[in-house]
């Protein structure tokens, strides 16, 4: 089951999302992640939620938010209701769903591990349930030789046979090889994209995989956004946060998104164990990650051996929240599954009416009832996929 666009999510989209309908540019007035975080904290402290900013009686709340975000700026952003309605129609046609941190459907793993640093809005297509299945994150360089592609596809196939989801970024090279290997073996894949979600979901090669629950694609960026190096770097933490263990197949020293994501995981986040490839040609990047604490990949050859890797991974505790940190999503709702006796519970969430943006019927486009154009023809060959090939 996919979520409808809630009043809270509508408000958050108006405040933070570029709402690109086809070709377009984002507004320079959009709230940055840091600005939205401050506003969300202010709303929580006021026992309010994002939807209240767009309610008929929002004038006092907007004025009270002036010390955090300029009132006139908030009004201009919240006045983009017509643009939102246009872009929602575009998302509907592509079976793209949207959830925000204020929604119960928001992936628990992201909210639990990233807390207030979890993306305020998440766009996706496919079965949301896959995002809670954990699995093996496989990452690496874009430009690699055929031997590493074959090696990585074998890892994906073994994960599929073991019933483990592959989590990766959909980029050319190692990411695509891991995902393709798993999909060819009938496994499941969670892809975290840095750009072009709408184009990717409309590729005929991916349609049945999305509709049949074998593949889910998500992005914290507008579905029409193009590639951006900074976005590619930032999404790495989502890949690790969704997994139980991780494998770095190749990396350059002190440069590139693979290195940045792995070192952030080893030095700071520590969500999951980080393994590095331990066979084949030597790699200065992998050796440097070993120095930082990464472990050699034990090269499991069967289901039992891979299970042992996950047994070790799940026995490693996730970094606990900082002492005294209020465990909230930042949007007036508590993080799912987290509680601390010293933190007061927020008031019950009450959906405020939102007349500035008429609620759309459903942005999820039920995969169980795809249109003829959405359904892929028989004889599909995953090897021909532009994303995974």
C-alpha angles and dihedrals in degrees: 000000000000125000129251120231103273123211089249092052091048090055093047091050091052091052101042113016126088090217093212109195103195109309114008146115130252122249117257087218095066115122112255119227090261093049092048090049090055092047092048091052090050091051091049092050088050090049090242135119136218095265089061089068090066097042122113091253096047096116095095092045092050091051091047089053093056094100089057103036127005109264095223091051091052091050092051092050094046089050092068093093096126092052090050091052090052095050092045088060089053091051091048091057090054097045090243117158127198130207131175132205087260091064125090089222093062109119108273094211092060095044093046097046103033098031109177090002091063110111111273089225130026124195121200151155127211134028111345089200091075089067089068095048097084113205138152121325110212118189138164148132126319096226111057137138127259093261092063091045090054091045092051094046089054089054089052092049093051091049089052093050089049093052092245122140118235113226117197145136105257093236123143116273122018097010094055093042093056092047094046092049092053095045094048089054092051095257131137130256137196111200121195107200127199095201148002099033092158094054092045094052091050094054106114090220091067101039102092091042089056095042094046095052096248095113136034123185122196137173135182088213133078109283091238096047117122127226118300124176093218092052091049090053094047096050092060092083089058091057092054093042091056094051139074096213136005138217124199108202098181137356141167120235115259095346141077135038095278092057093044094050095046095047091047088053094048098041104034123002101038094183096147139006112275117221126186129206110270103187136063126029116002118254128206089205094053091045089053090051089052088056088054092054107276115143128229112259107248091218097231112207100191142030095266093052092050090047088057089057091054092045088059092044096051092047089060109090119233115243107276120237116268115271113271095011112142106236100224133129090236093245102085095276130098122247110262112259097004128110140154125193091225094056118082116229115246120241118275113282111254117188109235119212114258111203097163090069116034108223110252118233096246130322093198101083098211108255089210089068107039121170120248090257091055096051115087123228122252118266095048113171115204090203089070093055115124092214098043101030 
